[in-house]
Amino acid sequence: MEHRHHGKSSANFLDSDEILTELNLNGNETFLDAGCGDGYISKRAIEKYLPQGKVYAVDAYAESIRELQEYVDENNIENLIPIEADITKTIPGVGDESVDIVLMLNVFHGFKESGQKEDVINELKRITKSEGRIAIMDFKPIEMTKGPPIDIRISHVEMEKIFNQYGLKRDHLTVDIGEENPQGKSHYLIIFKKE
């Protein structure tokens, strides 16, 4: 069965500040929120972490992007750019090696399950600068009430092996991040750089 999920926010159980602090942003980078959902990470990034930066908020779910565009228009935000796009294909308007850091939150397991991991990784590599970073945050393969079925979750060890196959090496790993559960924190965050 194909695992596909659009438009549900993790804002009610994941802290945007905890995640964005982990990325160690300097304030003027170009940032891409891949699979942004309702854009809560993108909004917070512009508001607090990237005042002189640029944020692309990308999702295949048209309704999320439409609502995010309304937010941008109503608040006259020039450096937040919502894009409706399939991340397995070329993201329109985002040039080769133009992004300093990509964040993919709670999304990669779905692409692996649907057999599209290669397309996604190649597109993330295309848009990321040679010295840029690709941050993947996903559910740990532990029992919890939220998230995808445990059998399609990916451990951080397996995630690293997958990305290594595409010439990306681990730059940073946080094994405990996210919501508290009886078995520990819900997520890990792993950051890759091009070799």
GROMACS elastic network, one bead per residue, 0.5 to 0.9 nm:
[ bonds ]
;  ai    aj funct       b0    kb
    1   113     6  0.86869   500
    1   114     6  0.86218   500
    2   110     6  0.80438   500
    2   113     6  0.66927   500
    2   114     6  0.57250   500
    3   109     6  0.86396   500
    3   110     6  0.56317   500
    3   111     6  0.83219   500
    3   113     6  0.65202   500
    3   114     6  0.67956   500
    3   148     6  0.80909   500
    3   152     6  0.85489   500
    4   110     6  0.62781   500
    4   111     6  0.85404   500
    4   114     6  0.82311   500
    5     8     6  0.74718   500
    5   107     6  0.87298   500
    5   110     6  0.80269   500
    6     9     6  0.89722   500
    6    35     6  0.85576   500
    6    37     6  0.69767   500
    6    59     6  0.83675   500
    6    60     6  0.76102   500
    6    61     6  0.58598   500
    6    64     6  0.87370   500
    7    36     6  0.85608   500
    7    38     6  0.64914   500
    7    59     6  0.85704   500
    7    60     6  0.89396   500
    7    61     6  0.62099   500
    7    62     6  0.88973   500
    7    63     6  0.77840   500
    7    64     6  0.61912   500
    8    37     6  0.63869   500
    8    38     6  0.73969   500
    9    12     6  0.71804   500
    9    13     6  0.88695   500
    9    36     6  0.87700   500
    9    37     6  0.60261   500
    9    38     6  0.60369   500
    9    39     6  0.83660   500
    9    40     6  0.79555   500
   10    13     6  0.56565   500
   10    14     6  0.57788   500
   10    15     6  0.87101   500
   10    37     6  0.85009   500
   10    38     6  0.89402   500
   10    40     6  0.86050   500
   10   106     6  0.84225   500
   11    14     6  0.53575   500
   11    15     6  0.67459   500
   11    16     6  0.73378   500
   11    38     6  0.87082   500
   11    40     6  0.65438   500
   11    41     6  0.81559   500
   12    15     6  0.79835   500
   13   178     6  0.75560   500
   13   179     6  0.61420   500
   14    17     6  0.89540   500
   14    18     6  0.80924   500
   14    19     6  0.80796   500
   14   177     6  0.88196   500
   14   178     6  0.55096   500
   14   179     6  0.62293   500
   15    18     6  0.53389   500
   15    19     6  0.65196   500
   15    20     6  0.87855   500
   15    41     6  0.89191   500
   15   178     6  0.70440   500
   15   179     6  0.83294   500
   16    19     6  0.51756   500
   16    20     6  0.60107   500
   16    21     6  0.83836   500
   16    40     6  0.73914   500
   16    41     6  0.56233   500
   16    44     6  0.68422   500
   16    45     6  0.83134   500
   17    20     6  0.51593   500
   17    21     6  0.58005   500
   17    22     6  0.83969   500
   17    41     6  0.84885   500
   17    44     6  0.76559   500
   17    45     6  0.85707   500
   17    48     6  0.88937   500
   18    21     6  0.54063   500
   18    22     6  0.64122   500
   18   177     6  0.78684   500
   18   178     6  0.79069   500
   19    22     6  0.52644   500
   19    23     6  0.68856   500
   19    41     6  0.84816   500
   19   137     6  0.87307   500
   19   177     6  0.79250   500
   19   178     6  0.81296   500
   19   189     6  0.83989   500
   20    23     6  0.52322   500
   20    24     6  0.71756   500
   20    25     6  0.75722   500
   20    41     6  0.78419   500
   20    44     6  0.84076   500
   20    45     6  0.70094   500
   20    49     6  0.74862   500
   21    24     6  0.55690   500
   21    25     6  0.73274   500
   21    49     6  0.82691   500
   22    25     6  0.83731   500
   22   174     6  0.83303   500
   22   189     6  0.84390   500
   23   101     6  0.84234   500
   23   103     6  0.88351   500
   23   135     6  0.78529   500
   23   191     6  0.84540   500
   25    28     6  0.79519   500
   25    29     6  0.72385   500
   25    49     6  0.65974   500
   25    50     6  0.73677   500
   25   101     6  0.88276   500
   26    29     6  0.69481   500
   26    49     6  0.74587   500
   26    50     6  0.73475   500
   26    53     6  0.89909   500
   27    46     6  0.89633   500
   27    48     6  0.85507   500
   27    49     6  0.55215   500
   27    51     6  0.58360   500
   27    52     6  0.57936   500
   27    53     6  0.59244   500
   28    49     6  0.85597   500
   28    50     6  0.55885   500
   28    51     6  0.67890   500
   28    54     6  0.72841   500
   29    50     6  0.67983   500
   29    52     6  0.75784   500
   29    54     6  0.64859   500
   29    55     6  0.83848   500
   29    99     6  0.76975   500
   29   100     6  0.57914   500
   29   101     6  0.74685   500
   30    50     6  0.84028   500
   30    53     6  0.55422   500
   30    55     6  0.59169   500
   30    56     6  0.78405   500
   30    98     6  0.74028   500
   30    99     6  0.50826   500
   30   100     6  0.52190   500
   30   101     6  0.66796   500
   30   102     6  0.86975   500
   31    42     6  0.85801   500
   31    45     6  0.85841   500
   31    50     6  0.84745   500
   31    53     6  0.74953   500
   31    54     6  0.61046   500
   31    56     6  0.62637   500
   31    57     6  0.85739   500
   31    99     6  0.59688   500
   31   100     6  0.60148   500
   31   101     6  0.50003   500
   31   102     6  0.57841   500
   31   103     6  0.77086   500
   32    36     6  0.87690   500
   32    42     6  0.82122   500
   32    54     6  0.83792   500
   32    55     6  0.56394   500
   32    57     6  0.60330   500
   32    58     6  0.72676   500
   32    99     6  0.68315   500
   32   100     6  0.82421   500
   32   101     6  0.64208   500
   32   103     6  0.62678   500
   32   104     6  0.84959   500
   33    36     6  0.52440   500
   33    39     6  0.80042   500
   33    41     6  0.74657   500
   33    42     6  0.63870   500
   33    55     6  0.73132   500
   33    56     6  0.61421   500
   33    58     6  0.60257   500
   33    59     6  0.84605   500
   33   101     6  0.87651   500
   33   102     6  0.60438   500
   33   103     6  0.50954   500
   33   104     6  0.62667   500
   33   105     6  0.80518   500
   34    37     6  0.87682   500
   34    56     6  0.82176   500
   34    57     6  0.66261   500
   34    58     6  0.52058   500
   34    59     6  0.66074   500
   34    87     6  0.72596   500
   34   102     6  0.67943   500
   34   103     6  0.59557   500
   34   105     6  0.74287   500
   34   107     6  0.81446   500
   34   124     6  0.88707   500
   35    39     6  0.87763   500
   35    57     6  0.75697   500
   35    58     6  0.55610   500
   35    60     6  0.72800   500
   35    61     6  0.86889   500
   35    86     6  0.88744   500
   35    87     6  0.77707   500
   35   103     6  0.86442   500
   35   104     6  0.63957   500
   35   105     6  0.71433   500
   35   106     6  0.82925   500
   35   107     6  0.64649   500
   36    39     6  0.50047   500
   36    40     6  0.76519   500
   36    41     6  0.72770   500
   36    42     6  0.72432   500
   36    57     6  0.56134   500
   36    58     6  0.56224   500
   36    59     6  0.55585   500
   36    64     6  0.83702   500
   36    65     6  0.87058   500
   36   103     6  0.88571   500
   36   104     6  0.78770   500
   36   105     6  0.77464   500
   37    40     6  0.77721   500
   37    57     6  0.84934   500
   37    58     6  0.80920   500
   37    59     6  0.62568   500
   37    60     6  0.86958   500
   37    61     6  0.74271   500
   37    64     6  0.59530   500
   37    65     6  0.79061   500
   38    41     6  0.84383   500
   38    42     6  0.88370   500
   38    59     6  0.89050   500
   38    63     6  0.88349   500
   38    64     6  0.52036   500
   38    65     6  0.74560   500
   38    67     6  0.76868   500
   38    68     6  0.68386   500
   39    42     6  0.50465   500
   39    43     6  0.60410   500
   39    44     6  0.85366   500
   39    57     6  0.65892   500
   39    58     6  0.86670   500
   39    64     6  0.76471   500
   39    65     6  0.81854   500
   39    68     6  0.65923   500
   39    82     6  0.86338   500
   40    43     6  0.52247   500
   40    44     6  0.62150   500
   40    45     6  0.85474   500
   41    44     6  0.52069   500
   41    45     6  0.60159   500
   41    46     6  0.87608   500
   41    57     6  0.89034   500
   42    45     6  0.50344   500
   42    46     6  0.63813   500
   42    47     6  0.85808   500
   42    55     6  0.65373   500
   42    56     6  0.76949   500
   42    57     6  0.62191   500
   42    80     6  0.74827   500
   43    46     6  0.54053   500
   43    47     6  0.61083   500
   43    48     6  0.86918   500
   43    55     6  0.86971   500
   43    68     6  0.89010   500
   43    80     6  0.77538   500
   44    48     6  0.59602   500
   44    49     6  0.73103   500
   44    50     6  0.88232   500
   45    48     6  0.56320   500
   45    50     6  0.56336   500
   45    51     6  0.81024   500
   45    53     6  0.89929   500
   45    55     6  0.76777   500
   46    49     6  0.60055   500
   46    51     6  0.56373   500
   46    52     6  0.83123   500
   46    53     6  0.73560   500
   46    54     6  0.75893   500
   46    55     6  0.69904   500
   46    77     6  0.88201   500
   46    79     6  0.74584   500
   46    80     6  0.70424   500
   47    50     6  0.70164   500
   47    51     6  0.65602   500
   48    51     6  0.65699   500
   49    52     6  0.87849   500
   49    53     6  0.83999   500
   50    54     6  0.70562   500
   50    55     6  0.80680   500
   51    54     6  0.82244   500
   51    79     6  0.85024   500
   52    79     6  0.81121   500
   53    79     6  0.68125   500
   53    80     6  0.89207   500
   54    78     6  0.84595   500
   54    80     6  0.61032   500
   54    81     6  0.78205   500
   55    79     6  0.60928   500
   55    81     6  0.61033   500
   55    82     6  0.83381   500
   56    79     6  0.82922   500
   56    80     6  0.60143   500
   56    82     6  0.58966   500
   56    83     6  0.69468   500
   56    94     6  0.83232   500
   57    65     6  0.79677   500
   57    68     6  0.84967   500
   57    80     6  0.71675   500
   57    81     6  0.60154   500
   57    83     6  0.59907   500
   57    84     6  0.84213   500
   58    61     6  0.89620   500
   58    65     6  0.76327   500
   58    81     6  0.83986   500
   58    82     6  0.60173   500
   58    84     6  0.58438   500
   58    85     6  0.62383   500
   58    86     6  0.82246   500
   58    87     6  0.78040   500
   58    91     6  0.81568   500
   59    62     6  0.74519   500
   59    64     6  0.74502   500
   59    65     6  0.67444   500
   59    82     6  0.81644   500
   59    83     6  0.66246   500
   59    84     6  0.52674   500
   59    85     6  0.56578   500
   59    86     6  0.68508   500
   59    87     6  0.76038   500
   60    64     6  0.85035   500
   60    65     6  0.81183   500
   60    83     6  0.83490   500
   60    84     6  0.52681   500
   60    86     6  0.51432   500
   60    87     6  0.76183   500
   61    64     6  0.57010   500
   61    65     6  0.66904   500
   61    66     6  0.89191   500
   61    84     6  0.68489   500
   61    85     6  0.81236   500
   61    86     6  0.89140   500
   62    65     6  0.52306   500
   62    66     6  0.60743   500
   62    67     6  0.86741   500
   62    84     6  0.60591   500
   62    85     6  0.86400   500
   63    66     6  0.50437   500
   63    67     6  0.62010   500
   63    68     6  0.85421   500
   64    67     6  0.52768   500
   64    68     6  0.61433   500
   64    69     6  0.86148   500
   64    84     6  0.86546   500
   65    69     6  0.60406   500
   65    70     6  0.86008   500
   65    82     6  0.58392   500
   65    83     6  0.65424   500
   65    84     6  0.59872   500
   66    69     6  0.51161   500
   66    70     6  0.63563   500
   66    71     6  0.88052   500
   66    82     6  0.81306   500
   66    84     6  0.84885   500
   67    70     6  0.50736   500
   67    71     6  0.63656   500
   67    72     6  0.87637   500
   68    71     6  0.50001   500
   68    72     6  0.62639   500
   68    73     6  0.86639   500
   68    81     6  0.88494   500
   68    82     6  0.64865   500
   69    73     6  0.61085   500
   69    74     6  0.85153   500
   69    80     6  0.88370   500
   69    81     6  0.77666   500
   69    82     6  0.60345   500
   69    83     6  0.88138   500
   70    73     6  0.50834   500
   70    74     6  0.59690   500
   70    75     6  0.84643   500
   71    74     6  0.52331   500
   71    75     6  0.61202   500
   71    76     6  0.83812   500
   71    77     6  0.83223   500
   72    75     6  0.53651   500
   72    76     6  0.58180   500
   72    77     6  0.50652   500
   72    78     6  0.75289   500
   72    79     6  0.89356   500
   72    80     6  0.68651   500
   72    81     6  0.79650   500
   72    82     6  0.83732   500
   73    76     6  0.51273   500
   73    77     6  0.67015   500
   73    78     6  0.86820   500
   74    77     6  0.80787   500
   77    80     6  0.61725   500
   77    81     6  0.87253   500
   78    81     6  0.76063   500
   83    91     6  0.80237   500
   83    92     6  0.76437   500
   83    93     6  0.83392   500
   84    91     6  0.85340   500
   84    92     6  0.86436   500
   85    88     6  0.86833   500
   85    89     6  0.78411   500
   85    90     6  0.81108   500
   85    91     6  0.59160   500
   85    92     6  0.72371   500
   86    89     6  0.56617   500
   86    90     6  0.76297   500
   86    91     6  0.69748   500
   87    90     6  0.68284   500
   87    91     6  0.62587   500
   87   119     6  0.80278   500
   87   120     6  0.59278   500
   87   123     6  0.69909   500
   87   124     6  0.81946   500
   88    91     6  0.83479   500
   88   111     6  0.84433   500
   88   116     6  0.67682   500
   88   117     6  0.80318   500
   88   118     6  0.82984   500
   88   121     6  0.82003   500
   88   122     6  0.83293   500
   88   123     6  0.66870   500
   89    92     6  0.89838   500
   89   119     6  0.69434   500
   89   120     6  0.74844   500
   89   123     6  0.68419   500
   90    93     6  0.89850   500
   90    94     6  0.83350   500
   90   123     6  0.64506   500
   90   126     6  0.88383   500
   91    94     6  0.59544   500
   91    95     6  0.84411   500
   91   123     6  0.77962   500
   91   127     6  0.85800   500
   92    95     6  0.81106   500
   94    97     6  0.87176   500
   94    98     6  0.69075   500
   94    99     6  0.80413   500
   94   127     6  0.66561   500
   95    98     6  0.54465   500
   95    99     6  0.81562   500
   95   126     6  0.80770   500
   95   127     6  0.60262   500
   95   128     6  0.89797   500
   96    99     6  0.81828   500
   96   125     6  0.86436   500
   96   126     6  0.52961   500
   96   128     6  0.70803   500
   96   129     6  0.76866   500
   97   100     6  0.81750   500
   97   125     6  0.78431   500
   97   126     6  0.59868   500
   97   130     6  0.66203   500
   97   132     6  0.82641   500
   98   126     6  0.86594   500
   98   127     6  0.56103   500
   98   128     6  0.59326   500
   98   129     6  0.56215   500
   98   132     6  0.89392   500
   99   102     6  0.70464   500
   99   127     6  0.57626   500
   99   129     6  0.56413   500
   99   132     6  0.68533   500
   99   133     6  0.85181   500
  100   127     6  0.87741   500
  100   128     6  0.60793   500
  100   129     6  0.58176   500
  100   130     6  0.87307   500
  100   131     6  0.75307   500
  100   133     6  0.62651   500
  100   134     6  0.84991   500
  101   128     6  0.68557   500
  101   129     6  0.82451   500
  101   132     6  0.56509   500
  101   134     6  0.57096   500
  101   135     6  0.72583   500
  102   124     6  0.74536   500
  102   127     6  0.87922   500
  102   128     6  0.73483   500
  102   132     6  0.83122   500
  102   133     6  0.64221   500
  102   135     6  0.58666   500
  102   136     6  0.82450   500
  103   133     6  0.86821   500
  103   134     6  0.62329   500
  103   136     6  0.59919   500
  103   137     6  0.75715   500
  103   191     6  0.88682   500
  104   107     6  0.61642   500
  104   108     6  0.69240   500
  104   134     6  0.79172   500
  104   135     6  0.62691   500
  104   137     6  0.62332   500
  104   138     6  0.81859   500
  105   108     6  0.75254   500
  105   135     6  0.82681   500
  105   136     6  0.61379   500
  105   138     6  0.59889   500
  105   189     6  0.88235   500
  106   109     6  0.72032   500
  106   110     6  0.83803   500
  106   136     6  0.80952   500
  106   137     6  0.61378   500
  106   139     6  0.65736   500
  106   147     6  0.81973   500
  106   187     6  0.89144   500
  107   110     6  0.57286   500
  107   111     6  0.70822   500
  107   136     6  0.85434   500
  107   137     6  0.82433   500
  107   138     6  0.71016   500
  108   111     6  0.52265   500
  108   112     6  0.63544   500
  108   113     6  0.86613   500
  108   117     6  0.74514   500
  108   120     6  0.84596   500
  108   136     6  0.74744   500
  108   137     6  0.83152   500
  108   138     6  0.71878   500
  108   154     6  0.87688   500
  109   112     6  0.51502   500
  109   113     6  0.61414   500
  109   114     6  0.86889   500
  109   117     6  0.86123   500
  109   138     6  0.73850   500
  109   139     6  0.84348   500
  109   148     6  0.83859   500
  109   152     6  0.64174   500
  109   153     6  0.58629   500
  109   154     6  0.64242   500
  110   113     6  0.50510   500
  110   114     6  0.61806   500
  110   115     6  0.86137   500
  110   116     6  0.84929   500
  110   117     6  0.86401   500
  110   148     6  0.85771   500
  110   152     6  0.77741   500
  110   153     6  0.86694   500
  111   114     6  0.51158   500
  111   115     6  0.61142   500
  111   117     6  0.51330   500
  111   118     6  0.87199   500
  111   119     6  0.88422   500
  111   120     6  0.74155   500
  112   115     6  0.51613   500
  112   116     6  0.58414   500
  112   118     6  0.84007   500
  112   152     6  0.82036   500
  112   154     6  0.88805   500
  113   116     6  0.76526   500
  113   117     6  0.82209   500
  113   152     6  0.64436   500
  113   153     6  0.89346   500
  114   117     6  0.78972   500
  115   118     6  0.78183   500
  115   119     6  0.88753   500
  116   119     6  0.54302   500
  116   120     6  0.63802   500
  116   121     6  0.87683   500
  117   120     6  0.51682   500
  117   121     6  0.60617   500
  117   122     6  0.84921   500
  117   162     6  0.87115   500
  118   121     6  0.52399   500
  118   122     6  0.60519   500
  118   123     6  0.85631   500
  118   166     6  0.82328   500
  119   122     6  0.52905   500
  119   123     6  0.62492   500
  119   124     6  0.87336   500
  120   123     6  0.51772   500
  120   124     6  0.61974   500
  120   125     6  0.85857   500
  121   124     6  0.50627   500
  121   125     6  0.60782   500
  121   126     6  0.85485   500
  121   163     6  0.75912   500
  121   166     6  0.74779   500
  122   125     6  0.50473   500
  122   126     6  0.61267   500
  122   127     6  0.88761   500
  122   166     6  0.78227   500
  123   127     6  0.64489   500
  123   128     6  0.86690   500
  124   127     6  0.54808   500
  124   128     6  0.61446   500
  124   134     6  0.74026   500
  125   128     6  0.52803   500
  125   129     6  0.80339   500
  125   130     6  0.86844   500
  125   134     6  0.82058   500
  125   166     6  0.87820   500
  125   168     6  0.85759   500
  125   194     6  0.77711   500
  126   129     6  0.80355   500
  128   131     6  0.79292   500
  128   132     6  0.55119   500
  128   133     6  0.69310   500
  128   134     6  0.75182   500
  128   194     6  0.87240   500
  129   133     6  0.78102   500
  129   194     6  0.86735   500
  130   133     6  0.85553   500
  130   193     6  0.80167   500
  130   194     6  0.63455   500
  130   195     6  0.86503   500
  131   193     6  0.69059   500
  131   194     6  0.69987   500
  132   192     6  0.86413   500
  132   193     6  0.63495   500
  132   194     6  0.75226   500
  133   171     6  0.82293   500
  133   191     6  0.64051   500
  133   192     6  0.56006   500
  133   194     6  0.76434   500
  134   168     6  0.88359   500
  134   190     6  0.82907   500
  134   191     6  0.54779   500
  134   192     6  0.50567   500
  134   193     6  0.64678   500
  134   194     6  0.87830   500
  135   172     6  0.88467   500
  135   189     6  0.68042   500
  135   190     6  0.56852   500
  135   192     6  0.62844   500
  136   159     6  0.86672   500
  136   188     6  0.82754   500
  136   189     6  0.57097   500
  136   190     6  0.53620   500
  136   191     6  0.62364   500
  136   192     6  0.81564   500
  137   177     6  0.88865   500
  137   187     6  0.66731   500
  137   188     6  0.56810   500
  137   190     6  0.63993   500
  137   191     6  0.85862   500
  138   153     6  0.79555   500
  138   154     6  0.76928   500
  138   155     6  0.85984   500
  138   156     6  0.85065   500
  138   186     6  0.84021   500
  138   187     6  0.55046   500
  138   188     6  0.60237   500
  138   189     6  0.68497   500
  138   190     6  0.88634   500
  139   142     6  0.80249   500
  139   147     6  0.69215   500
  139   148     6  0.80368   500
  139   150     6  0.89150   500
  139   153     6  0.64256   500
  139   154     6  0.74154   500
  139   155     6  0.81272   500
  139   178     6  0.89019   500
  139   186     6  0.58422   500
  139   188     6  0.67998   500
  140   143     6  0.85985   500
  140   150     6  0.84466   500
  140   153     6  0.65382   500
  140   154     6  0.66906   500
  140   155     6  0.58639   500
  140   156     6  0.76199   500
  140   175     6  0.88764   500
  140   185     6  0.82638   500
  140   186     6  0.59077   500
  140   187     6  0.51131   500
  140   188     6  0.65054   500
  141   149     6  0.88520   500
  141   150     6  0.55612   500
  141   151     6  0.75593   500
  141   152     6  0.81330   500
  141   153     6  0.51452   500
  141   154     6  0.61625   500
  141   155     6  0.59753   500
  141   186     6  0.87704   500
  141   187     6  0.88616   500
  142   150     6  0.66226   500
  142   153     6  0.84508   500
  142   183     6  0.71985   500
  142   184     6  0.88536   500
  142   186     6  0.78161   500
  143   146     6  0.87892   500
  143   149     6  0.88211   500
  143   150     6  0.67148   500
  143   181     6  0.88483   500
  143   182     6  0.89970   500
  143   183     6  0.77287   500
  144   147     6  0.75148   500
  144   150     6  0.86353   500
  144   181     6  0.69319   500
  144   182     6  0.82690   500
  144   183     6  0.82957   500
  144   186     6  0.77136   500
  146   149     6  0.89942   500
  146   186     6  0.88811   500
  147   150     6  0.82589   500
  147   153     6  0.88873   500
  148   151     6  0.83051   500
  148   152     6  0.69680   500
  148   153     6  0.69302   500
  149   152     6  0.58883   500
  149   153     6  0.69376   500
  150   153     6  0.52912   500
  150   154     6  0.86035   500
  151   154     6  0.83304   500
  154   157     6  0.81126   500
  154   158     6  0.61860   500
  154   159     6  0.62463   500
  155   158     6  0.52542   500
  155   159     6  0.61336   500
  155   160     6  0.86417   500
  155   188     6  0.84891   500
  156   160     6  0.60951   500
  156   161     6  0.86391   500
  156   173     6  0.84111   500
  156   175     6  0.76628   500
  156   188     6  0.68534   500
  156   189     6  0.79899   500
  156   190     6  0.71752   500
  157   160     6  0.52774   500
  157   161     6  0.64494   500
  157   162     6  0.88607   500
  158   161     6  0.50482   500
  158   162     6  0.62381   500
  158   163     6  0.87810   500
  159   162     6  0.51693   500
  159   163     6  0.63571   500
  159   164     6  0.85721   500
  159   190     6  0.82969   500
  160   163     6  0.53057   500
  160   164     6  0.59988   500
  160   165     6  0.87606   500
  160   168     6  0.85536   500
  160   169     6  0.75336   500
  160   170     6  0.67586   500
  160   190     6  0.78706   500
  160   192     6  0.84079   500
  161   164     6  0.51124   500
  161   165     6  0.65282   500
  162   165     6  0.55156   500
  162   166     6  0.73689   500
  163   166     6  0.53824   500
  163   167     6  0.69108   500
  163   168     6  0.54248   500
  163   169     6  0.70329   500
  163   170     6  0.84166   500
  163   192     6  0.77876   500
  164   167     6  0.53050   500
  164   169     6  0.55502   500
  164   170     6  0.79441   500
  164   192     6  0.88326   500
  165   168     6  0.72659   500
  166   169     6  0.88123   500
  166   194     6  0.88415   500
  167   193     6  0.85470   500
  167   194     6  0.61213   500
  167   195     6  0.56434   500
  168   192     6  0.57512   500
  168   193     6  0.54068   500
  168   195     6  0.56282   500
  169   191     6  0.83474   500
  169   192     6  0.52365   500
  169   193     6  0.54693   500
  169   194     6  0.63347   500
  169   195     6  0.61784   500
  170   173     6  0.73863   500
  170   190     6  0.69973   500
  170   191     6  0.58605   500
  170   193     6  0.64515   500
  170   194     6  0.89619   500
  171   190     6  0.76964   500
  171   191     6  0.54609   500
  171   192     6  0.51926   500
  171   193     6  0.61033   500
  172   189     6  0.80963   500
  172   190     6  0.57706   500
  172   191     6  0.50296   500
  172   192     6  0.70958   500
  173   188     6  0.74939   500
  173   189     6  0.58367   500
  173   191     6  0.63690   500
  174   177     6  0.68035   500
  174   187     6  0.88417   500
  174   188     6  0.56571   500
  174   189     6  0.51368   500
  174   190     6  0.63758   500
  174   191     6  0.88671   500
  175   185     6  0.84085   500
  175   187     6  0.71712   500
  175   189     6  0.64718   500
  175   190     6  0.80254   500
  176   184     6  0.74682   500
  176   185     6  0.52697   500
  176   186     6  0.73522   500
  176   187     6  0.61587   500
  176   188     6  0.54443   500
  176   189     6  0.78995   500
  177   180     6  0.83988   500
  177   185     6  0.55737   500
  177   186     6  0.66009   500
  177   187     6  0.51786   500
  177   188     6  0.55489   500
  177   189     6  0.71159   500
  178   185     6  0.55763   500
  178   186     6  0.52851   500
  178   187     6  0.53170   500
  178   188     6  0.76490   500
  179   184     6  0.82235   500
  179   185     6  0.53555   500
  179   186     6  0.52047   500
  179   187     6  0.74828   500
  180   183     6  0.80324   500
  180   184     6  0.57067   500
  180   186     6  0.62968   500
  181   185     6  0.56906   500
  181   186     6  0.64214   500
  182   185     6  0.82499   500
  183   186     6  0.82568   500
  184   187     6  0.89370   500
  185   188     6  0.80535   500
